[in-house]
Amino acid sequence: MKKKQINFMSNNKYTIYHNPRCSKSRQALSILEDEGAEIDVVKYLENIPTEEELLLLLAKLNIKPFELVRKGEKIYKEQYKKLNLNDHEWIKVMLENPKLIERPIVVKGNKAIIGRPPELVKEL
């Protein structure tokens, strides 16, 4: 019987919630690639996170939902800026409008960071 080989490098795997059209997101991905990191790329505008996934990201980031909202987006300014929403409502807004999710988010293990500036990903 062959033993299964354990990959001790598996905790070096990163997940990046990425928007290829965003220069900061591309820069963060490039930094990880230059470091030779094993990376899962999630194009979150195409593969929208579930509510559970978003809650887990928020926990790893250790921030409130409103802190993850991109406040420079036109849709935020026109539809949400003047609203006083609770955490659950902000999560719903981001899931309905994933463009409002700040990017890039880089996850490694139980920690996550918003890559703004992109060099912050090196802290993981």
N, C-alpha and C positions, 0 to 999 in steps of 0.2 A: 504494500500500500504506500503510495507516494504522499509525503507530507505537503501540505499547502505552505507555500513560502509567504512569509509575512513581509509586507512592504513597510519598512519603518519610515520611509519618506512620505507616506500618504498624508501625514499631517502638514506637509509642505504644499498641499494643494490649495489653490485659491479659486474663489468664484468671483467673477466680476459681473455686476449688473451694468450692462453696457449699451450705449447708444452710439453706433458707428458714425453718426452725423455730428457728434459732439467732440470738439477738439480736446477738451479735458479728459473725456472718457478714452479717446484714442491714445492720449499721452500716458494715462495711467496703465492701460493695457500694454503699451510699448515698454514701460518701465518694468513691468512684471516679466514680459518676454525677454528683455535684456538680462534680467536676473536668472533666467533659465527656469522660472517657476512653472509648475504644472498648473494649468489654468482651465477652468470651465467658464465659457463665455455664455452669459444669458442675455440675449437681446430682449430686454424686458418690455419693449414696445410691441414686440411680436408675441412673446410668451409672457403675458401679464402674470405677475405673482398672484397667488391665491391670498385670501385674507390671512390665513394661517402663516403663510410664508412671509407676508409683510409684517405681521406681528413679531415673528421670529427675528427678522432683520432689525426691527426697531429695538428689540431687546438686546441684540448683539451690538447695536450702535449706542444703546443706552440713551436714547432720545425719545421725545414725545412725537407723535405723528405730525403735528404742525411744523416741527423743526425739519422734517424731511420734504416739505412742500417747496417747490420751485416758485418763488414769489415774483420772479421776473417774467414769467410766462403770461402771454396775453389773456388766456382763459382765466388765470388766477385774478388778474387785475379787473377783468370785466365781470366775472361771475362770483368770485369768492372773497375778494379782499375785504369787503365791508361786513362779511358774515362772522358771527361769533359761534363757531362750531365746536362740538366736543371731540374727544379723541376718536371715538367710533365713527363719527360723521366725517372727520378728515380722512380716515382710512377708506371709507366708502368713496369719497371724492377722488382719492388717488387711484383706487382700483378702476373707477369709471373713466378716469383721465390719467393714464399712466405717464403721460408727458409731464405731469406735475411732480413726479417722483424725482428727487434730486439724484444727480449722477456724477460720477460713477460711484457705485457702492462696491467695495471689495471686502470679501469675507474670507477669513482663514480660521478654521476651527470655531471657537465660541466668540471670536471677536470680529468686528467689522469696522470699517472706516469709510467716510465719504472722501473720495479722492479730489478734494479741492483745497489747496493745489494738488496736482497729481502726485507730487513727491511724497505726500503723506502716506501713500501705500507702502513705502519702505518701512514705516513704523510697525507694520504687521510682521 
